[in-house]
Amino acid sequence: MRRYSVFAIAREALRWHQGWERAWASPEPRARYDAIIVGAGGHGLATAYYLGKNHGITNVAVIEKGWLGGGNTGRNTTIIRSNYLQDPSAAIYEKARALYESLSQELNYNVMFSPRGLLMLAQTHHEVRGYLRTVHANALQGVQTEFIGPDRVRQLVPIIRLDGPRYPVLGALYQARGGTARHDAVAWGYARACSAMGMHILQNCPVTGVRSEGGRVTGVDTARGFIGCDKLGIVVAGHSGQLAEMAGFRLPVEAVALQALVSEPVKPCMDVVVMANTVHGYMSQSDKGEMVIGGGTDGFNNFTQRGSHQHIEETLRALIETFPMLSRLKMLRQWGGIVDMTGDRSPIIGKTPLGNCFINCGWGTGGFKAIPGSGWAMAELMARGEPGPLAAAFSLDRFREGRFIDESVAAGVAH
């Protein structure tokens, strides 16, 4: 596969861009693979990539029921941060953030990583104490964060209102190397690299069943027939429960919709990411000028990917007090993604009751920021059969043993 470069752009410009090859192939499935990964979103594709890059396993199929990156990877608000309180969370998210730094160069594909900085507003005294605690924890974890006062917040976010009548801004937890990336480009870059290694990406190929023999997985039934495998990885986010049921076990997860929206484009007015957890809204400005806005999950289990007027009202009512300029903007579009929530709001990366079947799920509302670290850890698990240091704490049996990693309580928010 040809490398992208300035010389390639110049060459193709001279021949009217007729020589570009497909970014990834669309092959017919083989009868058997060393490993099958169900789910061609960011986490699944990253798992396949690191299976090949780190462990030399390239006889891999990534199976997707729809189109590549058409699930939560293409439906999130692109936030990247690693300032978590719990040690296992900080470790895997910081690994992901560090990998994002050089991902464009590694994949030879511009994922548009923008370390523009991320603020988590402290709007109550309880939040101030909590974020100061997180700063100290992050210092011990090797994660660079700091707590800044209202004046510094105003310098970074000129459009903010500090003296809100209900929730004034008392400061913020600031991670200077947090930011955003282009969600589609992350999936496309990993897919292109996987295809270059000879892996098969099978789109529009829903899995209809999981076969096993003697307590070990033997393959999957799909819309394109039975495909055998030695190892199976389930990485399907909000549909993890259904795939687990096909494999004969249950997961402690529930599926809910997480909604987001963007405004009409406006001139540059905010070059950082801001999260307001007290009122539960978060916002950044895209390269096209749109204000990208998200909030909390729906309060009931559902699989809808449409937005609702209730969500718009609740999220914007919360944010307008702190960002009055939002009241003058028109909404451009709205969407939803299906997220898989665990009881402790932390992911599951581990073995399952079915032999040689592994699961990566439960990322809830914070999956995009973890993609490279998640793929790294899941690939290590599938290649070796045992979790490495990044994944060990996130095993499925922690719920039976009571080893919770409760980030929702620690951070006051599930993101």
Secondary structure in CASP SS format (residue, H / E / C, confidence):
PFRMAT SS
TARGET T0000
AUTHOR 0000-0000-0000
METHOD secondary structure of the structure
MODEL  1
M C 1.00
R C 1.00
R C 1.00
Y C 1.00
S C 1.00
V H 1.00
F H 1.00
A H 1.00
I H 1.00
A H 1.00
R H 1.00
E H 1.00
A H 1.00
L H 1.00
R C 1.00
W C 1.00
H C 1.00
Q C 1.00
G C 1.00
W C 1.00
E C 1.00
R C 1.00
A C 1.00
W C 1.00
A C 1.00
S C 1.00
P C 1.00
E C 1.00
P C 1.00
R C 1.00
A C 1.00
R E 1.00
Y E 1.00
D E 1.00
A E 1.00
I E 1.00
I E 1.00
V E 1.00
G C 1.00
A C 1.00
G C 1.00
G H 1.00
H H 1.00
G H 1.00
L H 1.00
A H 1.00
T H 1.00
A H 1.00
Y H 1.00
Y H 1.00
L H 1.00
G H 1.00
K H 1.00
N H 1.00
H H 1.00
G C 1.00
I C 1.00
T C 1.00
N C 1.00
V E 1.00
A E 1.00
V E 1.00
I E 1.00
E C 1.00
K C 1.00
G C 1.00
W C 1.00
L C 1.00
G C 1.00
G C 1.00
G C 1.00
N H 1.00
T H 1.00
G H 1.00
R C 1.00
N C 1.00
T C 1.00
T C 1.00
I E 1.00
I E 1.00
R C 1.00
S C 1.00
N C 1.00
Y C 1.00
L C 1.00
Q C 1.00
D H 1.00
P H 1.00
S H 1.00
A H 1.00
A H 1.00
I H 1.00
Y H 1.00
E H 1.00
K H 1.00
A H 1.00
R H 1.00
A H 1.00
L H 1.00
Y H 1.00
E H 1.00
S C 1.00
L H 1.00
S H 1.00
Q H 1.00
E H 1.00
L H 1.00
N C 1.00
Y C 1.00
N C 1.00
V C 1.00
M C 1.00
F C 1.00
S E 1.00
P C 1.00
R C 1.00
G C 1.00
L E 1.00
L E 1.00
M E 1.00
L E 1.00
A E 1.00
Q C 1.00
T C 1.00
H H 1.00
H H 1.00
E H 1.00
V H 1.00
R H 1.00
G H 1.00
Y H 1.00
L H 1.00
R H 1.00
T H 1.00
V H 1.00
H H 1.00
A H 1.00
N H 1.00
A H 1.00
L H 1.00
Q H 1.00
G C 1.00
V C 1.00
Q C 1.00
T C 1.00
E E 1.00
F E 1.00
I E 1.00
G C 1.00
P H 1.00
D H 1.00
R H 1.00
V H 1.00
R H 1.00
Q H 1.00
L H 1.00
V C 1.00
P C 1.00
I C 1.00
I C 1.00
R C 1.00
L C 1.00
D C 1.00
G C 1.00
P C 1.00
R C 1.00
Y C 1.00
P C 1.00
V C 1.00
L C 1.00
G E 1.00
A E 1.00
L E 1.00
Y E 1.00
Q E 1.00
A C 1.00
R C 1.00
G C 1.00
G E 1.00
T E 1.00
A C 1.00
R C 1.00
H H 1.00
D H 1.00
A H 1.00
V H 1.00
A H 1.00
W H 1.00
G H 1.00
Y H 1.00
A H 1.00
R H 1.00
A H 1.00
C H 1.00
S H 1.00
A H 1.00
M C 1.00
G C 1.00
M C 1.00
H E 1.00
I E 1.00
L E 1.00
Q C 1.00
N C 1.00
C C 1.00
P C 1.00
V E 1.00
T E 1.00
G E 1.00
V E 1.00
R E 1.00
S E 1.00
E E 1.00
G C 1.00
G C 1.00
R E 1.00
V E 1.00
T E 1.00
G E 1.00
V E 1.00
D E 1.00
T E 1.00
A C 1.00
R C 1.00
G E 1.00
F E 1.00
I E 1.00
G E 1.00
C E 1.00
D E 1.00
K E 1.00
L E 1.00
G E 1.00
I E 1.00
V C 1.00
V C 1.00
A H 1.00
G H 1.00
H H 1.00
S H 1.00
G H 1.00
Q H 1.00
L H 1.00
A H 1.00
E H 1.00
M H 1.00
A H 1.00
G C 1.00
F C 1.00
R C 1.00
L C 1.00
P C 1.00
V E 1.00
E E 1.00
A E 1.00
V E 1.00
A E 1.00
L E 1.00
Q E 1.00
A E 1.00
L E 1.00
V E 1.00
S E 1.00
E C 1.00
P C 1.00
V C 1.00
K C 1.00
P C 1.00
C C 1.00
M C 1.00
D C 1.00
V C 1.00
V E 1.00
V E 1.00
M E 1.00
A E 1.00
N C 1.00
T C 1.00
V C 1.00
H C 1.00
G E 1.00
Y E 1.00
M E 1.00
S E 1.00
Q E 1.00
S C 1.00
D C 1.00
K C 1.00
G C 1.00
E C 1.00
M E 1.00
V E 1.00
I E 1.00
G E 1.00
G E 1.00
G E 1.00
T E 1.00
D E 1.00
G E 1.00
F E 1.00
N E 1.00
N C 1.00
F C 1.00
T C 1.00
Q C 1.00
R C 1.00
G C 1.00
S C 1.00
H H 1.00
Q H 1.00
H H 1.00
I H 1.00
E H 1.00
E H 1.00
T H 1.00
L H 1.00
R H 1.00
A H 1.00
L H 1.00
I H 1.00
E C 1.00
T C 1.00
F C 1.00
P H 1.00
M H 1.00
L H 1.00
S H 1.00
R H 1.00
L C 1.00
K C 1.00
M E 1.00
L E 1.00
R E 1.00
Q E 1.00
W E 1.00
G E 1.00
G E 1.00
I E 1.00
V E 1.00
D E 1.00
M E 1.00
T E 1.00
G C 1.00
D C 1.00
R C 1.00
S C 1.00
P C 1.00
I E 1.00
I E 1.00
G E 1.00
K E 1.00
T C 1.00
P C 1.00
L C 1.00
G E 1.00
N C 1.00
C E 1.00
F E 1.00
I E 1.00
N E 1.00
C E 1.00
G C 1.00
W C 1.00
G C 1.00
T C 1.00
G C 1.00
G C 1.00
F H 1.00
K H 1.00
A H 1.00
I H 1.00
P H 1.00
G H 1.00
S H 1.00
G H 1.00
W H 1.00
A H 1.00
M H 1.00
A H 1.00
E H 1.00
L H 1.00
M H 1.00
A H 1.00
R H 1.00
G C 1.00
E C 1.00
P C 1.00
G C 1.00
P C 1.00
L C 1.00
A C 1.00
A H 1.00
A H 1.00
F H 1.00
S C 1.00
L C 1.00
D C 1.00
R H 1.00
F H 1.00
R H 1.00
E H 1.00
G C 1.00
R C 1.00
F C 1.00
I C 1.00
D C 1.00
E H 1.00
S H 1.00
V H 1.00
A H 1.00
A H 1.00
G C 1.00
V C 1.00
A C 1.00
H C 1.00
END
